[in-house]
Amino acid sequence: MASRTTHPVLDTRSLNRATLARQLLLSRAEMPALDAVAHLLGLQAQNVKPPYFQLHARLAGFRPDELAGLMESRRVVRMVTMRSTIHTHTAADALTLRPLVQAPRDRELGNFRKGLVGVDLERLTGLARAFVEAEPRTMGEIREELLKHWPDAEPQALSVAARCLLPLVQVTPRGVWGRSGQVRLTTVGCWLGREASDAEAEVFGVGVDGLVVRYLRAFGPASVKDMQVWAGLTRLRESFERLRPQLAVFRDENGVELFDVPDAPRPPADTPAPPRFLPEFDNLLLSHADRTRVVPAGLKGRTWAGNQAYCTLLLDGFLAGLWRLDDGGRLTVELFGGATRQEKEDILEEGERMLADMAGGADGAAGGAGSVRFGSIHG
């Protein structure tokens, strides 16, 4: 929505630096992994390894066993939240954030209503809850159990109903660095042994308005549409308007109105931005309607092949290439365009640091014994 009033203009580089600062990508933060997961409002986790690489790019001294330990101690969990995709969240956010993003799950369930004719959804919810809380189950086991009660229903529709109606988490060892495990599910309350406390609800679950502020602290400055894309929600303008007196307001070079938390960092546009290796599905690339603050217009679509995302390289704060780490620990970097000699040296240094810090990866790669080279990730 174009602004009709006069507000300061933030050009693309200014937006880039502000967003990188919120995302802890201008300099690595001296912050525990648990605090970073909370600040970032979760880590996109469609695959097992990306959350670990996301934190490595953002935190000083991060090693995979820190997040793995949080997974095993149930201080963070994997569950479906924003955009109906899997995220790694703190326990508190898992309990309080999940209800706020129920609307997209309801819409998804509506797409399968023809396969659920005659199915009592309230009864299904109760049966599925009891089944997964008795012990963690696979989605196939959940489907087969529900088919006993509704043999004429569409099997996939029954699975979707359970997944959409219940706040399910993927239990460990799934998601633990260096280990593997089938996806088994139970409810978040059962896995954590509690529901959200009143204090947590006040601090973390202050409704949509509170979520707006937290989103801006992690991804701002941003438009209403930006946040709607990030959350998979609609009709958020009312919340922004309620908060308008408390927020700083800008506009981008196209006249789109941007909101921000007044005290959030907005570094100068010429602030140095070191190279960063981001894994596939990093939220930096998925959380705005207009992604040109990170992805140059000419590179739109270069980070995807079908429904598969590539690992990406940031150079001077912007998307500049792709990378791949093979089973032998070799890191291949493919640049989209030219780079100076110094930039290539910086990329090699950052790549070597990642290999050393992430040694013994979840895919068996011997990180510390690996190497970095420039070339095509496809051959």
Solvent accessible surface area in square Angstrom, and as a share of the most:
residue,aa,sasa,rsa
1,M,137,0.61
2,A,63,0.49
3,S,24,0.15
4,R,225,0.82
5,T,84,0.49
6,T,126,0.73
7,H,36,0.16
8,P,83,0.52
9,V,71,0.41
10,L,24,0.12
11,D,56,0.29
12,T,47,0.28
13,R,89,0.33
14,S,24,0.16
15,L,14,0.07
16,N,0,0.00
17,R,2,0.01
18,A,1,0.01
19,T,0,0.00
20,L,2,0.01
21,A,19,0.15
22,R,4,0.01
23,Q,2,0.01
24,L,22,0.11
25,L,2,0.01
26,L,25,0.13
27,S,78,0.50
28,R,31,0.11
29,A,20,0.15
30,E,159,0.71
31,M,59,0.26
32,P,78,0.49
33,A,0,0.00
34,L,40,0.20
35,D,73,0.38
36,A,0,0.00
37,V,0,0.00
38,A,22,0.17
39,H,58,0.26
40,L,4,0.02
41,L,0,0.00
42,G,2,0.02
43,L,2,0.01
44,Q,4,0.02
45,A,0,0.00
46,Q,66,0.29
47,N,57,0.29
48,V,29,0.16
49,K,62,0.26
50,P,2,0.01
51,P,2,0.01
52,Y,2,0.01
53,F,14,0.06
54,Q,2,0.01
55,L,0,0.00
56,H,5,0.02
57,A,2,0.01
58,R,3,0.01
59,L,4,0.02
60,A,34,0.27
61,G,57,0.55
62,F,3,0.01
63,R,107,0.39
64,P,10,0.06
65,D,105,0.55
66,E,68,0.31
67,L,2,0.01
68,A,9,0.07
69,G,33,0.31
70,L,16,0.08
71,M,5,0.02
72,E,86,0.39
73,S,64,0.41
74,R,101,0.37
75,R,128,0.47
76,V,1,0.00
77,V,2,0.01
78,R,3,0.01
79,M,3,0.01
80,V,26,0.15
81,T,0,0.00
82,M,0,0.00
83,R,51,0.19
84,S,39,0.25
85,T,28,0.16
86,I,29,0.15
87,H,0,0.00
88,T,2,0.01
89,H,0,0.00
90,T,9,0.05
91,A,11,0.08
92,A,14,0.11
93,D,1,0.00
94,A,0,0.00
95,L,14,0.07
96,T,11,0.06
97,L,3,0.02
98,R,9,0.03
99,P,86,0.54
100,L,45,0.22
101,V,0,0.00
102,Q,46,0.21
103,A,47,0.36
104,P,11,0.07
105,R,2,0.01
106,D,70,0.36
107,R,118,0.43
108,E,38,0.17
109,L,15,0.08
110,G,25,0.24
111,N,117,0.60
112,F,53,0.22
113,R,163,0.59
114,K,175,0.74
115,G,17,0.16
116,L,14,0.07
117,V,124,0.71
118,G,74,0.71
119,V,18,0.10
120,D,77,0.40
121,L,66,0.33
122,E,149,0.67
123,R,115,0.42
124,L,0,0.00
125,T,31,0.18
126,G,39,0.38
127,L,50,0.25
128,A,1,0.01
129,R,89,0.33
130,A,65,0.51
131,F,37,0.15
132,V,1,0.00
133,E,64,0.29
134,A,76,0.59
135,E,94,0.42
136,P,43,0.27
137,R,43,0.16
138,T,15,0.09
139,M,43,0.19
140,G,25,0.25
141,E,66,0.30
142,I,1,0.00
143,R,74,0.27
144,E,98,0.44
145,E,37,0.16
146,L,0,0.00
147,L,34,0.17
148,K,151,0.64
149,H,62,0.28
150,W,26,0.09
151,P,97,0.61
152,D,144,0.75
153,A,12,0.10
154,E,74,0.33
155,P,55,0.35
156,Q,101,0.45
157,A,1,0.00
158,L,0,0.00
159,S,7,0.05
160,V,3,0.02
161,A,0,0.00
162,A,0,0.00
163,R,72,0.26
164,C,0,0.00
165,L,48,0.24
166,L,2,0.01
167,P,33,0.21
168,L,15,0.08
169,V,0,0.00
170,Q,17,0.08
171,V,10,0.06
172,T,31,0.18
173,P,45,0.28
174,R,66,0.24
175,G,4,0.03
176,V,3,0.02
177,W,28,0.10
178,G,50,0.48
179,R,128,0.47
180,S,100,0.64
181,G,22,0.21
182,Q,122,0.54
183,V,47,0.27
184,R,83,0.30
185,L,14,0.07
186,T,2,0.01
187,T,1,0.01
188,V,6,0.04
189,G,8,0.08
190,C,57,0.34
191,W,28,0.10
192,L,27,0.13
193,G,66,0.64
194,R,99,0.36
195,E,120,0.54
196,A,41,0.32
197,S,50,0.32
198,D,130,0.68
199,A,66,0.51
200,E,28,0.13
201,A,43,0.34
202,E,127,0.57
203,V,98,0.57
204,F,62,0.26
205,G,23,0.22
206,V,78,0.45
207,G,24,0.23
208,V,46,0.26
209,D,36,0.19
210,G,12,0.12
211,L,6,0.03
212,V,0,0.00
213,V,41,0.24
214,R,47,0.17
215,Y,0,0.00
216,L,0,0.00
217,R,99,0.36
218,A,0,0.00
219,F,1,0.00
220,G,0,0.00
221,P,0,0.00
222,A,0,0.00
223,S,9,0.06
224,V,11,0.06
225,K,127,0.54
226,D,4,0.02
227,M,0,0.00
228,Q,43,0.19
229,V,45,0.26
230,W,0,0.00
231,A,0,0.00
232,G,20,0.19
233,L,13,0.07
234,T,81,0.47
235,R,221,0.81
236,L,7,0.03
237,R,70,0.26
238,E,118,0.53
239,S,6,0.04
240,F,0,0.00
241,E,71,0.32
242,R,124,0.45
243,L,12,0.06
244,R,71,0.26
245,P,120,0.75
246,Q,114,0.51
247,L,19,0.09
248,A,24,0.19
249,V,22,0.12
250,F,22,0.09
251,R,74,0.27
252,D,14,0.07
253,E,109,0.49
254,N,120,0.62
255,G,14,0.13
256,V,42,0.24
257,E,16,0.07
258,L,4,0.02
259,F,0,0.00
260,D,0,0.00
261,V,8,0.05
262,P,72,0.45
263,D,109,0.56
264,A,8,0.06
265,P,69,0.43
266,R,83,0.30
267,P,27,0.17
268,P,93,0.59
269,A,30,0.23
270,D,116,0.60
271,T,32,0.19
272,P,111,0.70
273,A,12,0.10
274,P,47,0.29
275,P,12,0.08
276,R,14,0.05
277,F,3,0.01
278,L,0,0.00
279,P,2,0.01
280,E,24,0.11
281,F,29,0.12
282,D,1,0.00
283,N,7,0.03
284,L,3,0.01
285,L,20,0.10
286,L,17,0.08
287,S,0,0.00
288,H,2,0.01
289,A,43,0.33
290,D,59,0.31
291,R,89,0.33
292,T,57,0.33
293,R,10,0.04
294,V,2,0.01
295,V,18,0.10
296,P,48,0.30
297,A,81,0.63
298,G,72,0.69
299,L,28,0.14
300,K,173,0.73
301,G,50,0.48
302,R,106,0.39
303,T,14,0.08
304,W,93,0.33
305,A,49,0.38
306,G,80,0.77
307,N,138,0.71
308,Q,89,0.39
309,A,7,0.06
310,Y,52,0.20
311,C,24,0.14
312,T,1,0.00
313,L,0,0.00
314,L,2,0.01
315,L,24,0.12
316,D,56,0.29
317,G,1,0.01
318,F,30,0.13
319,L,4,0.02
320,A,20,0.16
321,G,0,0.00
322,L,5,0.03
323,W,9,0.03
324,R,89,0.32
325,L,38,0.19
326,D,33,0.17
327,D,111,0.57
328,G,61,0.59
329,G,0,0.00
330,R,103,0.38
331,L,0,0.00
332,T,1,0.01
333,V,0,0.00
334,E,37,0.16
335,L,40,0.20
336,F,42,0.17
337,G,49,0.47
338,G,82,0.79
339,A,25,0.19
340,T,81,0.47
341,R,201,0.73
342,Q,106,0.47
343,E,52,0.23
344,K,80,0.34
345,E,85,0.38
346,D,47,0.24
347,I,0,0.00
348,L,55,0.28
349,E,118,0.53
350,E,15,0.07
351,G,0,0.00
352,E,99,0.45
353,R,102,0.37
354,M,3,0.01
355,L,7,0.03
356,A,61,0.47
357,D,21,0.11
358,M,7,0.03
359,A,51,0.40
360,G,46,0.45
361,G,9,0.09
362,A,34,0.26
363,D,53,0.27
364,G,60,0.58
365,A,2,0.01
366,A,53,0.41
367,G,2,0.02
368,G,57,0.55
369,A,87,0.68
370,G,26,0.25
371,S,59,0.38
372,V,24,0.14
373,R,76,0.28
374,F,68,0.28
375,G,29,0.28
376,S,53,0.34
377,I,9,0.05
378,H,125,0.56
379,G,73,0.71
